[in-house]
Amino acid sequence: MNISGDLKIAVQRHTPSNLTELERICREEWEKLPKYRCAKLVSSYPRRLEAVIAAKGASTKY
């Protein structure tokens, strides 16, 4: 699951001409992301944190 990748793809569909427009597009596309995707990501945090602790800070599958 990569929400930032999804957001990047959605933003790239537009052609903002300045920073203000880019910020507006980012906000609009963020609002369009399915809420269940965010909830699923947040619910996976405990498992991800346990993996980091078990790996003592080294790389994990996440």
DRENDO-1510 file (C-alpha; in Angstrom, 1 decimal, always signed):
<recs>
REC; n; res; u; v; w
REC; 1; MET; +0.0; +0.0; +0.0 .
REC; 2; ASN; +1.5; +3.3; -1.1 .
REC; 3; ILE; -0.7; +6.3; -0.6 .
REC; 4; SER; +2.0; +8.7; -1.5 .
REC; 5; GLY; +2.5; +6.9; -4.8 .
REC; 6; ASP; -1.2; +7.1; -5.5 .
REC; 7; LEU; -1.2; +10.8; -4.7 .
REC; 8; LYS; +1.8; +11.4; -6.9 .
REC; 9; ILE; +0.1; +9.7; -9.9 .
REC; 10; ALA; -3.1; +11.6; -9.3 .
REC; 11; VAL; -1.3; +15.0; -9.1 .
REC; 12; GLN; +0.7; +14.2; -12.3 .
REC; 13; ARG; -2.5; +14.1; -14.3 .
REC; 14; HIS; -2.7; +17.8; -13.8 .
REC; 15; THR; -0.4; +20.6; -15.1 .
REC; 16; PRO; -0.1; +23.2; -12.3 .
REC; 17; SER; +1.6; +26.4; -13.5 .
REC; 18; ASN; +2.7; +27.6; -10.1 .
REC; 19; LEU; +3.2; +26.5; -6.5 .
REC; 20; THR; -0.2; +27.7; -5.3 .
REC; 21; GLU; -2.0; +25.7; -8.0 .
REC; 22; LEU; +0.1; +22.6; -7.1 .
REC; 23; GLU; -0.9; +22.9; -3.5 .
REC; 24; ARG; -4.5; +23.2; -4.4 .
REC; 25; ILE; -4.3; +20.2; -6.7 .
REC; 26; CYS; -2.5; +18.2; -3.9 .
REC; 27; ARG; -5.3; +19.0; -1.4 .
REC; 28; GLU; -8.0; +18.1; -3.9 .
REC; 29; GLU; -6.5; +14.8; -4.8 .
REC; 30; TRP; -5.8; +14.0; -1.2 .
REC; 31; GLU; -9.5; +14.5; -0.4 .
REC; 32; LYS; -10.4; +12.0; -3.2 .
REC; 33; LEU; -8.3; +9.2; -1.8 .
REC; 34; PRO; -10.5; +6.5; -0.3 .
REC; 35; LYS; -10.8; +6.8; +3.4 .
REC; 36; TYR; -10.6; +3.0; +3.9 .
REC; 37; ARG; -7.1; +3.1; +2.4 .
REC; 38; CYS; -5.9; +5.5; +5.1 .
REC; 39; ALA; -7.7; +3.5; +7.8 .
REC; 40; LYS; -6.1; +0.3; +6.6 .
REC; 41; LEU; -2.6; +1.9; +6.6 .
REC; 42; VAL; -3.1; +3.2; +10.2 .
REC; 43; SER; -4.3; -0.1; +11.4 .
REC; 44; SER; -1.1; -1.8; +10.1 .
REC; 45; TYR; +1.2; +0.5; +12.2 .
REC; 46; PRO; +1.4; -1.7; +15.2 .
REC; 47; ARG; +2.5; -4.7; +13.1 .
REC; 48; ARG; +5.0; -2.4; +11.2 .
REC; 49; LEU; +6.4; -1.0; +14.5 .
REC; 50; GLU; +6.8; -4.5; +15.9 .
REC; 51; ALA; +8.8; -5.5; +12.8 .
REC; 52; VAL; +11.1; -2.5; +13.2 .
REC; 53; ILE; +11.6; -3.3; +16.9 .
REC; 54; ALA; +12.3; -7.0; +16.1 .
REC; 55; ALA; +14.8; -5.9; +13.4 .
REC; 56; LYS; +16.4; -3.5; +15.9 .
REC; 57; GLY; +16.0; -0.7; +13.4 .
REC; 58; ALA; +17.3; -2.6; +10.4 .
REC; 59; SER; +15.4; -3.1; +7.2 .
REC; 60; THR; +12.0; -4.8; +7.3 .
REC; 61; LYS; +9.7; -6.1; +4.6 .
REC; 62; TYR; +7.8; -2.8; +4.9 .
</recs>
